[in-house]
Amino acid sequence: MLRQVIHRGLQSFFYKLGLFVSRHPVFFLTVPAVLTIIFGFSLLNRFQPDTDLESLVAPSHSLAKIERSLASSLFSLDQSKSQLYSDLHTPGRYGRVILLSKPGGNILHQADVILQIHRAVLEMKVNYKGYNYTFSHLCVLRNQDKKCVLDDIISVLEDLRQAALSNKTTARVQVSYPNTKLKDGRSSFIGHQLGGVMEVPNSKDQRVKSARAIQITYYLQTYGSVTQDLIGEKWESEFCKLMHKMQLDHRDLQLYSLASFSLWKDFHQTSLLARGKILVSLMLILLTATLSSSMKDCLRSKPFLGLLGVLTICISSVTAAGIFFITDGKYNSTLLGIPFFAMGHGTKGVFELLSGWRRTRENLPFKDRVADAYSDVMVSYTMTSSLYFIAFGMGASPFTNIEAVKVFCQNMCVSILLNYFYIFSFFGSCLVFAGQLEQNRYHSIFCCKIPSAEYLDRKPVWFQTMMNDGHQHTSHHETNPYQHHFIQHFLREHYNEWITNIYVKPFVVILYLIYASFSFMGCLQINDGANIINLLASESPSVSYALIQQKYFSNYSPVIGFYIYEPLEYWNGTVQEDLKTLSQGFNTVSWIEQYYQYLRVGNISATNKSDFISILRSSFLKKPEFQHFKNDIIFSKAGDENNIIASRLYLVARTSENTQREAVELLEKLRPLSLIQSIKFIVFNPTFVFMDHYGLSVTMPVLISGFGILLVLILTFFLVIHPLGNFWLILSVTSIELGVLGLMTLWNVDMDCISILCLIYTLNFAIDHCAPLLYTFVLATEHTRTQCIKNSLQEHGTAILQNVSSFLIGLVPLLFVPSNLTFTLFKCLLLAGSCTLLHCFVILPVFLTFFPPSKKHHKKKKRAKRKEREEIECIEIQENPDHVTAV
């Protein structure tokens, strides 16, 4: 009883709302237009892009950020970023270049050319306010001699050049890999500076025979001042230009450059590349909506309503964008998905209102017809809009750990609210004016009076075709002239009979089993998308650089800083064994290891604290080849006693081409050891900030949104007209969601912030289209389930087909945007639309004929009513036999 009362109350409310809109159409047309103009100007004046890529796509709350703060408090990250090598996430300002020789060539034989390019970088000048700055003015300085920090591969190349000039063979300058001995006696790790290495067969010291690539990084200081940052940005820009010029001068080498701003620039490049394609997409949606709303009947055809419906969503999106920028929002490329998300939901309301208008009686005044359409459609549309708001509202909650997802969900909530308001106000007013034209028998395109049938009969065929109002159809038994809409005609006359045919059903069941199998297979292979390349323009310098880097420099993981943050008895044999155990399997760059070796070679005993620290400070760290280790140890003095309160070493693991996944595995392996070992340590690399629990952070929004929708649907079991409608809706949405998730994994789509937003949208898109179909079916009172599903498809199939076809056609231009972000968006939304269409038109029409709700009780009720009516008629005839004769 409560369900019926609530439903009738909502229908009554929307009937009154429809009447109110139909009586004041100018007001409801003007107010949204004025709001769009106001907020549209704010969009133009306050547009500002977000330049902080880390804050957008890295998990907001992660242990890696805490570890970064602790590591930075012990050892300055700005001074140590040359040792803490990371692929694409190097902090601060820098310029990086990969020099690649031709296939079969040896990059080490071109040492002279590489050093010429290196000198050009050092001599490059940047002008700022009349002063010229070179790399020596901006570089990170070494603590020992206050010289610029340069990669050790430069020293190796200089040795090779000197050997070539003195007519020595390069074999005498032995280059080992990944650790090599430099001229000053230092042992240096060059695993990330030399790539594509082939070693001399059976070489004990891993001598290099040839190499394909060299990577050089130029690190700039980061003081935090605005001036320093501006000069650094100009230097990076000039560096990239110089590398492009050098590429033209040295055809025998391939140069790939990267700077700190490259990632953000190529991330924002997607928006610039997509602008024209989004306009093309809008044109295609306008064309599809216009054509699908047209009929041969010039009176009842509504092409302009389809056009105005799409424009309604456009102006509501402009208003939402204006509100976003007024509230100090900053634009980022992930927001490209909002127009498509808003269009998919908004046009569904537009086409449902059009279908609702077609279902009203033509003999009613146009204001009552608008009210009837509101009463019929807006209850369902309100429910689906509420679920959209709940899903994206949950995604915008504090539980979401990725800022880009949170910002997107906040914008989507505003867009959904404005979509809803603009559809019942602006589009409702358009529907009122169109209804008035139809009632007054005006042409739906030319807005002229339609001539009488007698007048048309005297005119040529082409004129009759243009001015045909369907009078020849209405003169026959056809009671509803809107049945001649080509989609409704196709569904009623052809498709409904075919899909409910008993011979088709087994093939549909087999099709669903195949669909479920592939979906399940894909769900078992989900990959997290921590790789930042997934969000960049596909033909950008950053992507080209990353691919070459992955190909030639993925033998070793990023350098992991191993920070011991409390005093430790390094002279203790047990501690030494524990450190060996922790670093087992890693290539280490460690003062501890070098010091132990120094003691063994010199046959020096340091088994107590005083001897250990005394020899370390007075002898070991005084040697030129070990002086750089001073930066890795923090001493404290209490009276006459010296202590080591903290130290660090570096670990590098052997990896394959999938370096990022293996780096995450290393982090997950090392971090738990810090809790159970007696040695208190932390591990850190700048890459970890982007990877730390990324999988959990990125999947949390869709889990929360799905749980929120599921909870709402369960709690409203007693509020909806029929609980089985919610039950079938939950099953359908789950099937579509898992299908999209599995199939997108098989289509090589990783779980990044874009794919997660698409999964949240898929939940709502499925509800948007399945809910009206299912509720109409469970409420139908026909004799059989087959007849009920036919009626449901006839009632809602047109709107579903119109909306999904417009949505899918609008996605096509995204294929031509050269960006990984838009490729991901296209794939996910294409799967969402296709799976929803498959369920609405193939799977549900067949499965609903097998399973509850049963329609037998409706048959019994109708039979009882018919019998009662026949008895009443018999009684009337017996009481008045003359009535039969009169009739």
Sequence and secondary structure as in RCSB ss.txt:
>XXXX:A:sequence
MLRQVIHRGLQSFFYKLGLFVSRHPVFFLTVPAVLTIIFGFSLLNRFQPDTDLESLVAPSHSLAKIERSLASSLF
SLDQSKSQLYSDLHTPGRYGRVILLSKPGGNILHQADVILQIHRAVLEMKVNYKGYNYTFSHLCVLRNQDKKCVL
DDIISVLEDLRQAALSNKTTARVQVSYPNTKLKDGRSSFIGHQLGGVMEVPNSKDQRVKSARAIQITYYLQTYGS
VTQDLIGEKWESEFCKLMHKMQLDHRDLQLYSLASFSLWKDFHQTSLLARGKILVSLMLILLTATLSSSMKDCLR
SKPFLGLLGVLTICISSVTAAGIFFITDGKYNSTLLGIPFFAMGHGTKGVFELLSGWRRTRENLPFKDRVADAYS
DVMVSYTMTSSLYFIAFGMGASPFTNIEAVKVFCQNMCVSILLNYFYIFSFFGSCLVFAGQLEQNRYHSIFCCKI
PSAEYLDRKPVWFQTMMNDGHQHTSHHETNPYQHHFIQHFLREHYNEWITNIYVKPFVVILYLIYASFSFMGCLQ
INDGANIINLLASESPSVSYALIQQKYFSNYSPVIGFYIYEPLEYWNGTVQEDLKTLSQGFNTVSWIEQYYQYLR
VGNISATNKSDFISILRSSFLKKPEFQHFKNDIIFSKAGDENNIIASRLYLVARTSENTQREAVELLEKLRPLSL
IQSIKFIVFNPTFVFMDHYGLSVTMPVLISGFGILLVLILTFFLVIHPLGNFWLILSVTSIELGVLGLMTLWNVD
MDCISILCLIYTLNFAIDHCAPLLYTFVLATEHTRTQCIKNSLQEHGTAILQNVSSFLIGLVPLLFVPSNLTFTL
FKCLLLAGSCTLLHCFVILPVFLTFFPPSKKHHKKKKRAKRKEREEIECIEIQENPDHVTAV
>XXXX:A:secstr
 HHHHHHHHHHHHHHHHHHHHHHSHHHHHHHHHHHHHHHHHHHHHS  B   HHHHHSBSS HHHHHHHHHHHHS
 HHHHTTTS  SS   SSEEEEEEEE TT  GGGGHHHHHHHHHHHHH  EEETTEEE HHHHB B TTT  B  
 THHHHHHHHHHHHHTT  GGGS  BSSEEE TTS EEE TTTEES EE TT TT BEEE SEEEEEEEB     
HHHHHHHHHHHHHHHHHHHHHHHH TTEEEEEEETTHHHHHHHHHHHHHHHHHHHHHHHHHHHHHHHT  S TTT
  HHHHHHHHHHHHHHHHHHHHHHHHTT  B GGGGHHHHHHHHHHHHHHHHHHHHHHHS TTS HHHHHHHHHH
HHHHHHHHHHHHHHHHHHHHTSTT  BHHHHHHHHHHHHHHHHHHHHIIIIIHHHHHHHHHHHHTTB TTT  B 
  HHHHHTS HHHHHHT  SHHHHTTT   GGGGSHHHHHIIIIIHHHHT TTTHHHHHHHHHHHHHHHHHHHTT
  B   GGGGSBTTSHHHHHHHHHHHHS SB   EEEEE S   TTSHHHHHHHHHHTTTEEEE HHHHHHHHHH
HTT    SHHHHHHHHHHTGGGSTTTGGGGGGEEEEEETTEEEEEEEEEEEEEB  S HHHHHHHHHHHHHHHHH
HSSS EEEE TTHHHHTTHHHHHHHHHHHHHHHHHHHHHHTTTTSS HHHHHHHHHHHHHHHHHHHHHHHHTT  
B HHHHHHHHHHHHHHHHHHHHHHHHHHH   SSHHHHHHHHHHHHHHHHHHHHHHHHHHHGGGGGS BHHHHHH
HHHHHHHHHHHHHIIIIIHHHHTTTSSS  HHHHHHHHHHHHHHHHHHHHHHHH HHHHHH 
